[in-house]
Amino acid sequence: MKFTDLFIKRPVLAMVVSFVILIAGLQAMKTLNVRQYPRSDVAAITVTTIYIGADAELVRGFITTPIERAMAAADGIDYIQSQSTQGQSLVTARLKLNYDANKALSDISARVNAIRNNLPPESQIPVIAIQAADSQFASAYLSFTSNILEPNEVTDYLVRLVQPRLTAIAGVQKADILGGRTFAMRIWMKPDRMAALNISPSQVRDILAKNNFLAAVGNTKGSLLQVSLTANTDLHTAEQFKQLVVRQDKNTLIRLGDIADVVLGAEDYNTEVRFSGQKAVFMGIWVLPNANSLDVIKRARVELDQIKKELPTGMTGEIAYDATAYISDAIHEVVKTLIDTLLIVMVVIFLFLGSFRSVIVPVVAIPISLIGALFLMQVFGFTLNLLTLLAIVLSVGLVVDDAIVVVENVERHIADGMSRMNAALVGARELIGPIIAMTITLAAVYTPIALQGGLTGALFREFALTLAGAVFISGVVALVLSPMMSAYLLPPHHVEHGFKGWVGCRRALLSTLFGRGFRCSRV
């Protein structure tokens, strides 16, 4: 007894195998991550160093250049780019494709720490971090504006109340504030007053460092009592800073308010964010690499609706940009194209097979093969993106071939006088080898695309293997389900009708016209 005989004589077994494929594919459909493009392991290592007060040329010569030389000796680096600005150095090392980012981070950290003593002592410790290719842009940007509150007040509200709630959403990697202004005590020194009183900026800085600090004085303990000690050594208000003594000249006290304007402002005034012409503070929502961005942003929208109800008077919040909207629209268009493709394929099959019974067999094979391909995508760790959806659309015309061949072969045996059961048994036995050969051939055509290296291979690997997986599932369906359905659904007597019958009745005429055309082309 051949392999296919088992499923033809036991139709329940064939149906069980098909349902297993369907269930596996349906559960994979719910768990597959949705992305715009396949994930590519292209990362970068950034080294950020702050050098307050230094101009760009000084930062480049004493910080950026030494760090570049140290990082250049690390392994796995494709190229290095740097940026030196007022008070800040940023060196970015782009890693080679699929290189271990953690290994590169350890190597670069060790090399940067080795030259730490060669950097200016006034500079801060370099901050080293991994920047993934997917983290360059957020999945959504939220805009918060207010016609009453200042930008630093809006920023403070977002840091304390909004940012923790958005970060706690499942699947959110981080929620960063962009264009915000953090509260800071701004001391705008007056050069004329300082020159008249013979006071330098370094003296002011030393006085601030000595008189505004946090002190942990500990506690005192007795036999029955323990008391925690606190010391108010830091300043809180602008008035307290104004009263700070800078210098005592005999009986005269020179206070900070005498040589500077002290106001409660923001740390940075170099950037300003506007949305629809109004000053705003943005928040970017980054999604975890293994999370479904569509679901995460949907949950963020629900949370934002709750946050809007609790915002202070005069403050509004809305989504300024949503990257998942484009992904959703693109996926919708691909799904629409898939439906159109299925309808066209069904019409063509009906025209040439000639009966609804014959059409049912290949039409059932199409969704089972496509849904089964989703399970293979889950096994391979793929995501649902534009390229994998394109592979599914292209595979519609491939997965139906095996089922059509089975139906045609069974119908041929029925036309020779066999019963439907015997025709299915004999026809399936004859096609075991050809169907396996067709499946392996089609899969072998697309699989080499997945073996390409570089960025091309990373992008099209999921496309090629998804296409090959759909063809593989179609081969399984053609050997398991299609012969069984042909044995029970095909008409017991072979009669050509419909478009197929029309073609058969005019076969002689078509042959004559073809022969005349061929002879004319030779002349």
VEXLUM-353366 format. One record per residue (C-alpha): x, y, z. Coordinates in steps of 0.05 Angstrom, whole numbers. Each point is the difference from the previous one (the first is absolute). Layout:
N
{site {X, Y, Z}} ...
***
This chain:
523
{site {0, 0, 0}} {site {27, 67, -21}} {site {6, 60, 46}} {site {-59, 36, -32}} {site {-46, -60, 6}} {site {-2, 9, 75}} {site {-31, 69, -4}} {site {-48, -17, -57}} {site {-28, -61, 37}} {site {-1, 37, 66}} {site {-26, 70, -15}} {site {-5, 18, 74}} {site {76, -6, 6}} {site {10, 46, -61}} {site {-48, 51, 31}} {site {36, -4, 67}} {site {67, 14, -32}} {site {-30, 59, -37}} {site {-32, 27, 63}} {site {66, -6, 37}} {site {33, 43, -54}} {site {-57, 50, 5}} {site {1, 5, 76}} {site {76, 7, 1}} {site {-4, 55, -52}} {site {-57, 37, 34}} {site {35, 2, 67}} {site {63, 24, -34}} {site {-40, 55, -34}} {site {-18, 29, 69}} {site {71, -3, 28}} {site {41, 23, -60}} {site {31, 69, 10}} {site {-21, 52, -51}} {site {55, 44, -30}} {site {10, 42, -62}} {site {62, -37, -23}} {site {38, -61, 25}} {site {44, 11, 60}} {site {73, 10, -18}} {site {55, -7, 53}} {site {35, 66, -15}} {site {21, 35, 64}} {site {45, 58, 19}} {site {40, 17, 62}} {site {-3, 72, 22}} {site {49, 35, 47}} {site {-24, 66, 27}} {site {46, 45, 40}} {site {-20, 67, 32}} {site {53, 54, 7}} {site {-35, 61, 28}} {site {26, 67, -25}} {site {44, -28, -56}} {site {-10, 22, -71}} {site {-7, -48, -58}} {site {73, 3, -21}} {site {24, -15, 70}} {site {-48, -58, 7}} {site {23, -29, -67}} {site {74, 4, 16}} {site {1, -24, 72}} {site {-60, -47, 4}} {site {-28, -22, -67}} {site {67, -16, -33}} {site {28, -43, 57}} {site {-65, -38, 7}} {site {-3, -13, -76}} {site {71, -28, 1}} {site {-17, -46, 58}} {site {-64, -25, -31}} {site {31, -12, -68}} {site {40, -59, 28}} {site {-63, -37, 22}} {site {-27, -59, -40}} {site {-65, -2, -40}} {site {-1, 74, -19}} {site {-23, 18, -70}} {site {15, 75, 5}} {site {4, 56, 51}} {site {-32, 68, -2}} {site {6, 56, 50}} {site {-30, 67, 17}} {site {31, 54, 43}} {site {-43, 57, 25}} {site {2, 52, 55}} {site {13, -39, 64}} {site {-15, -69, -29}} {site {34, -56, -39}} {site {-39, -55, -34}} {site {37, -58, -33}} {site {-41, -54, -35}} {site {29, -67, -22}} {site {-44, -36, -50}} {site {7, -75, 8}} {site {3, -52, -55}} {site {-64, -37, -18}} {site {-19, -54, 51}} {site {60, 15, 44}} {site {-11, -12, 75}} {site {-16, 70, 28}} {site {14, -21, 72}} {site {68, -26, -18}} {site {16, 65, -37}} {site {-26, 40, 60}} {site {48, -36, 48}} {site {59, 9, -47}} {site {-13, 74, -12}} {site {-13, 13, 74}} {site {67, -30, 19}} {site {37, 41, -52}} {site {-34, 65, 19}} {site {12, -11, 74}} {site {74, -12, -16}} {site {7, 72, -25}} {site {-44, 31, 53}} {site {60, 32, 35}} {site {22, 32, -65}} {site {-64, 41, -6}} {site {-6, 68, 34}} {site {-16, -7, 74}} {site {-57, 50, -6}} {site {-37, -45, -49}} {site {-52, -48, 24}} {site {5, -76, -4}} {site {-16, -24, -71}} {site {-69, -33, -5}} {site {1, -62, -45}} {site {-65, -30, -26}} {site {-27, -46, -54}} {site {-45, 31, -53}} {site {-40, -51, -39}} {site {-20, 13, -72}} {site {-73, -2, 21}} {site {9, 53, 54}} {site {19, 59, -45}} {site {-72, 22, -5}} {site {-58, -11, 48}} {site {-63, -37, -19}} {site {-42, 59, 21}} {site {11, 72, 23}} {site {-47, 34, 49}} {site {-7, 76, 3}} {site {-18, 37, 64}} {site {-15, 75, -4}} {site {-26, 52, 49}} {site {-20, 73, -6}} {site {8, 9, 75}} {site {59, -41, 24}} {site {72, 13, -20}} {site {40, -54, -38}} {site {40, -18, 63}} {site {-65, -8, 40}} {site {-29, -44, -55}} {site {64, -41, 0}} {site {-2, -8, 76}} {site {-72, -25, -4}} {site {17, -50, -54}} {site {60, -27, 38}} {site {-38, -10, 65}} {site {-68, -25, -24}} {site {-3, -17, -74}} {site {66, -33, -16}} {site {-6, -55, 54}} {site {-69, -19, -25}} {site {21, -5, -73}} {site {64, -39, 18}} {site {-42, -50, 39}} {site {-40, -20, -62}} {site {15, -72, -22}} {site {48, 0, -59}} {site {26, 71, 10}} {site {76, 3, 2}} {site {5, 73, 21}} {site {-39, 65, -2}} {site {50, 57, -9}} {site {-15, 74, 6}} {site {23, 39, -61}} {site {8, 75, 0}} {site {-15, 4, 74}} {site {28, 52, 48}} {site {20, -26, 68}} {site {-4, 48, 59}} {site {67, 32, 17}} {site {25, 61, 38}} {site {28, 47, -52}} {site {54, 49, 25}} {site {11, 53, -53}} {site {64, 36, 22}} {site {11, 74, -12}} {site {70, 11, -28}} {site {2, 74, 18}} {site {-18, -11, 72}} {site {48, -59, 6}} {site {57, 41, -29}} {site {-15, 58, 47}} {site {1, -46, 61}} {site {60, -41, -26}} {site {-38, -66, 0}} {site {14, -54, -52}} {site {-49, -53, -26}} {site {43, -56, 30}} {site {-10, 31, 69}} {site {-75, -1, -10}} {site {3, -73, -21}} {site {41, -19, 61}} {site {-47, 36, 47}} {site {-60, -35, -30}} {site {34, -68, 6}} {site {19, 12, 73}} {site {-66, 28, 23}} {site {-51, -40, -39}} {site {8, -75, 11}} {site {-36, -59, 30}} {site {26, -25, 67}} {site {-13, -68, 29}} {site {16, 8, 74}} {site {-26, -68, 23}} {site {-35, -13, 65}} {site {10, -3, 75}} {site {-18, -60, 41}} {site {-10, -8, 74}} {site {-19, -60, 42}} {site {-75, 10, -12}} {site {-3, 53, -55}} {site {26, 10, -70}} {site {-5, 67, -35}} {site {14, 13, -74}} {site {39, 64, -10}} {site {-13, 48, -58}} {site {37, 62, -22}} {site {-29, 52, -47}} {site {63, 15, -39}} {site {-32, 11, -68}} {site {-36, 61, -28}} {site {-70, -4, -29}} {site {-26, 68, -21}} {site {26, 57, -42}} {site {-1, 46, 61}} {site {45, -48, 39}} {site {50, 0, -57}} {site {-1, 76, -3}} {site {18, 3, 74}} {site {60, -46, -10}} {site {64, 36, 23}} {site {52, 1, -55}} {site {53, 40, 37}} {site {8, 38, 65}} {site {41, 64, -5}} {site {11, 23, 71}} {site {-70, 18, 23}} {site {-30, -2, -70}} {site {-35, -63, -25}} {site {-4, -10, -75}} {site {-58, -45, -16}} {site {-16, -38, -63}} {site {-59, 46, -13}} {site {47, 59, -5}} {site {39, -28, -59}} {site {-51, -44, -36}} {site {-73, -8, -17}} {site {-27, -63, 32}} {site {-64, -30, -30}} {site {-32, -69, 0}} {site {4, -21, -73}} {site {20, -60, -41}} {site {65, -38, -11}} {site {1, 10, -75}} {site {-26, 54, -46}} {site {34, -24, -63}} {site {-59, -39, -28}} {site {-74, 16, -7}} {site {-55, -46, -24}} {site {-63, 26, -34}} {site {-62, -37, -22}} {site {-49, 36, -46}} {site {36, 65, 16}} {site {-7, -7, 75}} {site {55, -16, 50}} {site {-3, -73, 20}} {site {36, -56, 37}} {site {4, -66, -37}} {site {3, -71, 27}} {site {26, -57, -43}} {site {-25, -70, 12}} {site {50, -55, -18}} {site {-26, -71, -7}} {site {38, -62, 22}} {site {31, -39, -59}} {site {-40, -62, 16}} {site {-67, 36, 11}} {site {-56, 12, -49}} {site {4, 75, -15}} {site {-73, 4, -23}} {site {-25, -29, 66}} {site {48, 42, 42}} {site {-20, 66, -32}} {site {-73, -19, 5}} {site {9, -10, 75}} {site {38, 67, 3}} {site {-59, 34, -34}} {site {-47, -28, 53}} {site {46, 24, 56}} {site {7, 68, -33}} {site {-76, 8, 1}} {site {1, -11, 75}} {site {58, 48, 9}} {site {-37, 55, -38}} {site {-56, -1, 51}} {site {50, 15, 56}} {site {43, 54, -34}} {site {3, 68, 34}} {site {-44, 57, -25}} {site {25, 28, -65}} {site {45, -60, -16}} {site {-17, -45, -59}} {site {31, -64, -26}} {site {-6, -36, -66}} {site {37, -48, -46}} {site {41, 41, -48}} {site {28, -58, -40}} {site {-17, -74, -2}} {site {46, -44, -40}} {site {-46, -60, 8}} {site {-53, 35, -42}} {site {43, -9, -62}} {site {14, -73, 19}} {site {-74, -13, 11}} {site {-19, 32, -67}} {site {54, -38, -37}} {site {-21, -66, 31}} {site {-73, 16, -17}} {site {19, 12, -73}} {site {39, -65, -2}} {site {-58, -39, 30}} {site {-47, 32, -51}} {site {47, -21, -55}} {site {1, -70, 29}} {site {-76, -4, -1}} {site {-2, 25, -73}} {site {53, -52, -18}} {site {-41, -56, 32}} {site {-63, 20, -38}} {site {37, 3, -66}} {site {32, -68, 12}} {site {-68, -30, 18}} {site {-32, 27, -63}} {site {56, -26, -45}} {site {-2, -68, 34}} {site {-76, -4, -10}} {site {6, 19, -73}} {site {49, -55, -16}} {site {-25, -55, 48}} {site {-71, 11, -21}} {site {-39, -17, 64}} {site {-8, 26, 70}} {site {16, -68, 29}} {site {68, 0, -34}} {site {13, 71, 22}} {site {-11, -15, 74}} {site {62, -44, 5}} {site {54, 52, -21}} {site {-39, 57, 32}} {site {2, -36, 68}} {site {75, -13, -9}} {site {16, 74, -7}} {site {-20, 25, 70}} {site {28, -62, 34}} {site {67, 10, -34}} {site {3, 74, 14}} {site {-21, -6, 73}} {site {48, -58, 9}} {site {56, 45, -26}} {site {-14, 47, 59}} {site {17, -57, 48}} {site {66, -11, -35}} {site {13, 75, 5}} {site {-10, -5, 75}} {site {47, -60, 4}} {site {54, 38, -38}} {site {-9, 62, 44}} {site {-26, 44, -57}} {site {-46, 60, 5}} {site {-61, 21, -39}} {site {27, 55, -44}} {site {-7, 26, -71}} {site {49, -49, -30}} {site {-30, -62, 33}} {site {-70, 22, -20}} {site {26, 10, -71}} {site {27, -71, 2}} {site {-69, -25, 22}} {site {-33, 37, -58}} {site {50, -28, -51}} {site {-9, -70, 28}} {site {-74, -2, -16}} {site {15, -20, -72}} {site {51, -52, 23}} {site {-37, -36, 55}} {site {-60, -15, -45}} {site {41, -36, -54}} {site {7, -66, 38}} {site {-75, -5, 16}} {site {-19, 15, -73}} {site {47, -55, -24}} {site {-32, -49, 48}} {site {-71, 18, -22}} {site {18, -4, -74}} {site {32, -69, 8}} {site {-59, -28, 40}} {site {-49, 28, -52}} {site {41, -34, -55}} {site {-8, -68, 34}} {site {-74, 13, 11}} {site {-7, 15, -75}} {site {33, -68, -13}} {site {-57, -35, 38}} {site {28, -6, 71}} {site {-41, 15, 61}} {site {17, 62, 39}} {site {33, -39, 57}} {site {43, -42, -47}} {site {16, 60, -43}} {site {24, 38, 62}} {site {42, -59, 24}} {site {33, -11, -67}} {site {8, 74, -16}} {site {31, 17, 67}} {site {49, -58, -4}} {site {23, 25, -68}} {site {12, 70, 25}} {site {39, -13, 65}} {site {67, 7, -35}} {site {-19, 58, -46}} {site {-31, 41, 57}} {site {61, -10, 44}} {site {45, 19, -58}} {site {-42, 62, -15}} {site {0, 21, 73}} {site {75, -9, 8}} {site {15, 35, -66}} {site {-42, 61, 16}} {site {28, 5, 71}} {site {71, -8, -26}} {site {-11, 58, -48}} {site {-15, 50, 56}} {site {42, -27, 57}} {site {68, 26, -28}} {site {-26, 71, 8}} {site {0, -12, 75}} {site {73, -21, -2}} {site {24, 68, -26}} {site {43, 41, 46}} {site {-2, 73, 18}} {site {-60, 44, 6}} {site {-34, -31, -61}} {site {1, -69, 32}} {site {-26, 29, 66}} {site {-59, 33, -35}} {site {-20, -56, -48}} {site {14, -60, 45}} {site {-70, 2, 29}} {site {-30, 11, -70}} {site {35, -61, -30}} {site {-11, -48, 57}} {site {-73, 20, 7}} {site {-11, -14, -73}} {site {36, -67, 5}} {site {-39, -18, 62}} {site {-67, 14, -34}} {site {21, -45, -58}} {site {20, -55, 49}} {site {-67, 3, 36}} {site {-36, -2, -67}} {site {37, -64, -17}} {site {-22, -32, 65}} {site {-73, 21, -13}} {site {3, -27, -71}} {site {21, -69, 26}} {site {-45, -2, 62}} {site {-64, 39, -13}} {site {-9, 10, -75}} {site {-4, -75, -19}} {site {-50, -12, 55}} {site {-44, 58, -22}} {site {5, -22, -73}} {site {-25, -69, 19}} {site {-63, 28, 32}} {site {-14, 66, -36}} {site {15, -10, -74}} {site {-59, -19, -46}} {site {-5, -76, -8}} {site {-5, 7, -76}} {site {49, 44, -38}} {site {-37, 51, -42}} {site {35, 61, -27}} {site {-43, 62, 4}} {site {7, 74, 12}} {site {61, 35, -28}} {site {39, -65, 0}} {site {-55, -33, -41}} {site {-2, 59, -48}} {site {75, -6, -10}} {site {-6, -75, -11}} {site {-54, 8, -53}} {site {43, 49, -38}} {site {66, -35, 10}} {site {4, -19, -74}} {site {-14, 71, -22}} {site {52, 27, 48}} {site {51, -51, -24}} {site {-13, 20, -73}} {site {8, 74, 17}} {site {63, -13, 39}} {site {29, -40, -58}} {site {-15, 55, -49}} {site {31, 52, 45}} {site {62, -42, 9}} {site {8, -10, -75}} {site {-9, 75, -13}} {site {53, 16, 52}} {site {49, -46, -35}} {site {-13, 34, -67}} 
***
